[in-house]
């Protein structure tokens, strides 16, 4: 095994991990550019990704154990792109595609069966310039043939279903998930090369995103309530969920998530709290059901990125460890099935986590909310909890961490609760007002001289905007990035129609009343002036429609300084994109320019 290599260049992020066979692939991202790397037991090498004409970028790669890459090309940071493979005369529009390679699939044009893949995409003719919201389908593609000849799998799903496909330990089958109205239907798909039929076998449905089904070759693994104290993992023989056994982990270990390889399961766990918190990876072989620690477990250990495939023979992860001197070290590691120790692949520059202190505030429903503080000087920026994973792997969060390290900012990360349907939330509690309660505590602790700002990203903008509109005197400024603000009209904005299971359905009278009261675009404006606000949108953002931001900015004009900016980015930003770096610079400049004002703690609204 060669020594760990420090790859040249100031690479600052790792993302897009995938595995194929006994190899792992990942993107290294930096202001100087991004590149795809491949690592296995023999070492690491760069992978050439064919360039697409124009300004399209590789959004995702889907390697095979043998054969060329299948690549989706789209706008920087976007979700839509064109799926392409060498040898095919055309491409097809996809959204955040799932691709499952199979050794033999039926031909789409009457030819012979052969290698191909199952994927999620749109019907031929769909264009990136005017991408559809609905109509995502599962189709089967024969390698080398035209995508226009691909055959769709008849699922009979709700038109609003969001469909994904995942590999399984059966080389001839794929797992199909379709989610609509909060319920995920799961089916096993087997294309029959001889008859051309698509056989579908129903599997147990899931009613929570914290439920995970992994179909390995030797065992079917079922995780429930993952990421919560109630998490449980069961394992049973393929096709027989009734014979599942519960897997026992060491006491005090919380199960965060699971990934499968062909013959084992990888489990990320969390133990301890605060500075003593430690993440670990356990592997469970299908024949023993005994968890075996394979990485981590020491205070400060974390695994921001992990990948494995039930059709592959290895697991790949980024490991971040805390050195004795307080600095951090990042390292890509690969664990082949059947081996007990991971292979170190490459070292990655990684920032050390700042010391944190945890304070607790009490929400209106009595729930205790943790607020983690990093830094002691400068303005105080309240944001939803991101943790070291997000802070080190996303441009804005990295910039905020560096400001705190330099003594120019105090970060306050509120561990808020996920939003639930509005009609189940009396008075706006259970997530919608969590940031407001955290801000009240911070203002009382910090006093009137230090500027206090709140930042909300995507759905987090709902809580941030509500906090300011309910009690503007607490804040010196607010920042909404790629925000959701319209809880009444959201089903008519982009992909918002898929959110009714999460937020509520405004076509129902009882839901509409609750949504109107909680919506930042519809709740009453306070009588006085509002603090300065920066609102940012992404040209290629297809998750949070820009009209959410535009409508709120128009409503706020005349009530305080409003800055509305748009950048050529998607909902997810990358260090390698100039637009992302300019957007981050605007945020940090806005924070530094906010003056402190004396807060008004009276008249607090619940």
N, C-alpha and C positions, 0 to 999 in steps of 0.2 A: 504494500500500500504506500503510495507516495505521500510525502508530508503535506500538511495543509498549505494551500497556496493563497497568498494575498494577491487578488486580481488587481491589475493596474487601474487607476482612475478612482475618483472620490465617490464611489457608489454609495448611495445613501438609503436605498429602500429595496426590499425584496417582495415580489408579489407574483401571482399567476402560477403557483406551484401545481404541477401535474406529474403523474407517473405513468410509465408504459413499460411492461415487462420488468426488467431488473434495473431500470434507469429512472432518474428523476430530472425534471426540467423546471427552470424558474427564470424569471426576469430580474435582472439587476437594473435599477433605475437611478439616474443621477442627472443633474443639470446639463451635463455634457452629452447625454443621450441614454438610450436603453438598449440592452442586448439580452438575447436568450442564451442560457447556458444549459448544458446537459452533463449530469454527473452519474457515475456508476462506480463499482468497486475498483476500477482501473484509474479513475481520476476525473477531471473536469475539462470540458472543451466548449468553445462557443459554437452556436448553431446558426447557420445562415438561413434567414427567413426571406423568401422572395418578396421584393418590394412591389407594392401595388401602385399603379399610376395615379397621379394627382396628389391630394393631401390626405389620403386615407392612411390609417395606421393599423398595425396588427393589434386587434383587441384580445384575441385568445388563440392559442395553438392547441391542436389535438393530435399528439403524436401516436404512432403505432409502434409495436415491438419491431416490426419490419415493414418498411415502406415510407413514402414521403409524408410530410406534415400536411394536415388539413388546417387551414388558417381562416379566421374571420377578420376581415378588414373593415374599419369604420372610422368615424370622426374621433378626434382625441377625447378620451374619457367617456365616449358614448356607449350606449347599450345595443344599438342596431349596427349591423354590418353585413357585408357580403361574404358568404361561406364559399371558399374556393379550394380546389385540389389540383395538383399537377395532372395534366392529361384530360381534364374535363373541359369541354368547349365553352362553358358558361359558368355562372355562379348563381347563388340564391340568397335572398334577403333573410336574415335571422335576427333574433333578439336574445342576447346573453345565451348563446346556444349551448345545448347539451349535445355531445357527439359520443356514440358508442360504436366502436369498431367491431365488426363481426367477420369471421373467416369466410362465410358463404351466405349470400343473400340473393333473392330473385332478381333477374334483370328487369329493368323498367321498360325496355323497348323490344322485348321478345327475344333477346339474345340469351346466352348461357349464363347460368348463375356463377357467382364468384365473390371475391372479397368486396366488402363495402361497409357501410355504416348506417346506423339509425340516428336521426338528428331532429331537433325542433327548429322549425322555420316557417316561412310563409309561402303561399302559393306562387308559382312563377308569375312575373310581371310586377310584383311589389317592389317599390323603389325607395332608396335611402332618403331621397329628397322629400318624400311624402310618406313616411312609414306608417303602416296600419297600427291601430291599437289592439284590435282583436284579430282572431283568425289564426292564432299560433297553432301549428299542427305538428304531428309526428309523421315523418316521412322516412322512406328507406331508399338509399342511394347505392347503386352499383358502381364501384370504382371505375373511372374512365368514361362513363356514360354522361349524357347531358342531364343537368339538374332538372331541366324542363320535363324529363320523362319520369321523374321520381314518383312513386306511388305513396299516397297518404294512407295512414292507418285509421280506419273508422273507429273512433273511440266513443262516439255518442255522448260527448261531454256538453256541459253548459257552454254557451258561446263565450262567456267571460272567463273560462278556465285558463289558468296559467299552467302550461305544460312543461315538464322537464323529463329528461331521460338520463339514466345512470347505468353504468356497467354492473354486471353480476359475476359471480364465480362460475356460472355456466357460460361457456364460450359462444353458445348459440342463442342467448337470451339477453334482454335488456329490461331494466325496471323503469316503468312509466308512472310518473306522478302527475296528477292534474288537480289543481286547487281552485275551488270556487266557493265563495260564501263561508270561508273559514274551515272547510272540510277538504282534506286531501285524499283523493281516490288513488289507490296503488294497484298496479297490474303488472304481470309478467308478460312480456311480448316475445314471441318466438316466430320470426319469419321462416316459412317453410320453403327452401329453395326448390324442392321437387314440384310442389303444387302451386306455389306463388301466393299461398294464403298466409295471413297473419293471425296466429293463434294468441288469444289473450286469456290469461288466468287471473281472476280476481284475488287480491290479497287484502288483509285487514286495512281499513281506512285509518287516517290520522286526523285528530281534531285540534292539534296543537303544533306549532312550528318547533317545539322542543321534543317532539317525537321523531325518532330516527330508525329506519329499517335498513339493514345492511345484509345483502345476500351474498355470502361467501360460498366457496365450493363445498366446505365441510359443515358449516353451520349457518343458520340464519340468526342474525343478532337484532334484538329489539330494545332500543333505549327509550325510556319514558321520563318526562319532566327533566330532561338534561339541562344542566346549568342551574338547577334549584336544589335545595336541601332534600327534596323528595325523590331525587333521581334514582332510577333503578335500571339494571341491565339484565336481560334474559337472553338465553341462547338455546336453540333447539335444532334438531336435524332439518335439512332442507325440506320444505313443503309440509311440515307438521308443527304448526305453532302451539298446538295443545301440549306437546311434549317438552316445552321450553323449561329450562332450569334458571334460577336466579344466580348471578355471579356475585360473589362476596368480595368486597374490597376492604383494605385496612380501615379500622375505625378512625373517624375524623376526616375521611377522604370524600370530597364532593366530586361527582362525575360531571364534567363540563361538556364534552362532545366525544363522538366516536367516528372512526374511519376503518374501513375494512380492506384487507388484502385478500389474495386468493385463499390463503390457508390460516389467517389470523385476524385479530381485531386490535386496533390501536385506540387507547382511551386516554384523553387528556383529563387530568384531575387537578384539583386545587385543595391545598391544606393550609391551615393557619390564616392569620389576618395581619393587615398592616405591613410593617417592615419584615415580619417573619413569614409572610405569605410565600408559598412555593407551589409552582406548577410542576407536574410530572407527567411522563408518558408511561403507561403500562401496556404491555402486549399480552394478549390472551390467545393461546393456540387452541384450535378447535377440538383437539383430542383430550385436553386436560381441564379446560375452563378455570385454570389457576392464573390470576393476574401476576405478571412478572415485570418489575420495574426495569425499564430499558433506558431512561434518560430523565435527568432533572431530579427534583425532590429536595433541593437545598434552598434556603431562603434567598429570594431574588431571582430564582430560575423562572423563565417563562418561555412559551413556545408560540410566538405570534402567528406563524404560518405553518400549517401541516397539510399534507396531501397523501392519499393512498387510493388505490382502486381495487375492487374485488376481482378485476380481471388481470391484475398485475401481481408481481412477486416482491414488492418492496414498499416501504413507507419513506417519505421525505419530509424533513422539517427544518425550520429555522430555530435554532436554540440560542437564547440570550441568557448569559450568566453574569453574576455580579462578582467581580474580583475582590480580593481582600482590601485593596486600596480604595474601593468605592467606585471604580470605573466599571464599564460593562464590556463584554465581548460577545459578538454574534458569530454564529457558525452554522453553515449548512451541513446536515448530517443525513445519511442514508442507511436504513436498516433492511437488509434483504430477509425474506422469509427463511426460517431455519437457522439464522445466526442470532447470537445473543448480544453482540456489541455492535453499535452503529459505526459506520465508516465516516470519518470527518472528510468533508469535500472541499470547502473553501471558507475562509474567514471573511467576515463582513463588518465594516466599521459600524459601530452602534453606540448611541449616546447613553450615558449612565442616567438612571432615574434620579430625579431630585428627591431629597428627603421630603416626606409627607407627614402631615398631622391630620387627624380626622376629628371633625366636629360633627355634632348631630343637631338637627333641628326637627321640630315637630310639625307635621302637615296638619291641615284642617280636619282630617279624619283620624288624627291621632297617630298616624304612622311616623316612625322615626327615620329620617332621611340622612344618610351619611354625606358629608361634604369634605372632600380631601383637598388640603391646602398645600401648595408648593410655592416656595418663595416667601419673602417677608417685606419686600419693598415695592414701590411703584404702584400704578393703578391695580385694582383688583378686577379680574375678568372671571365672571361666573359662566360656566358652560357645562353641558352634560358630560358625564364621566366618559373619558376615552381610554384611559389607562396607557401604559407604556406601549402596548401594541399599536394603538392608533397614533400616539404621539411620535413614534419613531418612523412610522411607515407612511405618513401623509404629510404633504408640504406645509399646510397651515399649522398643524399640531406640532410639527418639529420646530417651526419658527417661534411659536409661543413658548415652547419649552426652553429654547435658547434665550429668549428675553428674560424668562424667570431665572435662568442660570446666571445671567449677567446682572441681576438685581434691578431690572427695569420693569418687572411685572410680577404680580402674585396670581397664580392660577388657582381657581376654586372649582373643582370638578364635583358637581352634584350627581349623586347616583340616583337619578330619577326613575320613576316607574313607567313602563310602556303605556301608551294611550289605549284606552278601551272604548267600546261604543259609547257615544255621548249620553244616550238615554239611560245608561247604567251608572252615571257619575253625578250624583246630586251635588249641586253647588260648584262643580268644576274640580273636585278633588280626585284622587287616584290618577295622578300623572299630570293633569292639565295645569295645576297650580303649584307643582313641586318647586319649580325654580323661583317662584315668588316667595315661598316660605324660606328657601335658602338665602335669598337676597336680603330679607329682613334680618336674619341672623347675622349675616356678614356686615350689614350697615351698622347694626348695634355694636358689633365687635370692633370694627375698623374705625368708627367715628366719622365725622363729616368732612375731614380734610383730604382723605384719599379718594380718588375717583373710583366709582363702581360702575362697571359695564356688564352687560349680559350678551351672550352670543348663542344663537340657535341655528342649527344646520338641518335642512330638510324638515322632517316632521318635528324636530326639536324646536323649530321656529314658532310653533304653536304656543308652547310654554313660555318661550322668551318674550314673544309679543304680548301675551296675556299679562305677564308680570309687569311690563312697562305700562300698559294701558290701564291696569287696575291700580297701580301706585307709582306714577311717573316720578314723584319726588325722591324715590329711592335711588334713581339711576342718573348717571352723567352721560350715558350713551348706550346705544344698543346696535347689534349687528345681526342681520338675518342673511344667511348664505343659502342659496338655492332653496328658498323657503316654501312651505305649504302654509297658506293663511286663510283660504276660503273653505270652511267646513260645511258650507251650504251648496255651493256650486261645483265642488270638486269632482263629482261624477262626470261632468261635461268638460273637464280639463285634462287632456292627455290620457294617461293610464289611470286616472283617478277613479274610474268606474270599478276598478278592481279593489278599491279600499273600503267598500261599504261593509264588509264583514269586520273590518278593524275599527272603523269610526262610527258606523251607523248609516242608515239609508234615508237621505233627505226626502225621498218620495213618500215616506210614511209620516203622517202628521205628528205623531209623538216623537219620532226621531228628529224631525225638522225643528221642533221647538227647542229641544236640547242642543242641537248643533248650532242653531242661531245664537243661543246664549253663550256658547263657548268659542265661536269663531272669531278670530282677531279681525276679520274683515267686516263683521256684523255687530259685535258687541259695542256698547255705547263708548264714545270717546270721552275722556275726562275733560272737565271744563277748562283747565289751564293749559299752558304750553307743554310741549313734549320735548324730551332731550333729543339731541342729534341722533340720526339713524343712518346706518350704511346698509343698503340692500344690494346683494349681488346675485346675478343670474348667469347661467351657462348657456351659450348658444346651442350646444349639443346635448343639453340636459333633457332627456325624455322621461325622467321620473317625476320631478317637480316642475310642472308646466310654468313657464315664465309669467303667465297671466296672474298667478298667485302674487308674485312680487309687484307687477305693474299696477294692479288694482289697489293693493295696500299703499304703495307709494303715492298714488293719486289721492287716496283718501287722507293721507297724512299731510299733504302739502298745505302750507299756511298755518300749521300747528307747531312747526319746528323745522330745523334744517333737515332736509332729506337728500341723501346721495344715492342715486340708482345707477348701478354699473352692470355691464354685461361683458363677458369674456368668452373666447373661443375654447370652452372646456365643457366636459360633461359633468355628471353628478359626482364622479370620482376623479380626483386630480392626481397628477403624476409630476414628479420632480423634473422629468425630461421635457415637459411642455412649457414653452415661454408664457402662454396664457395663464397657466396655473401660478407661475412665479409672480406675474404682475398682480394677480388677484390677491395673493398673500401679502405682497408689499403694500397694497392699499389698506388691507385690514390692520397691519401693524402700524402704519402711519396714522390711521384713524384712532387707534388706541392711544398713541402717544400724544395726539392733539387734543384729547378730551379734557376740559378743565373740570375741577371739582366744584360742586355746588352744595349748599346746605340742604340736607334731605328733609322732607316732610314726612314724619313718621305717624302723623295723625290721619284719621279717616281711612285706615287700612280696610280694604275690601276683601272679602273672602271669596 
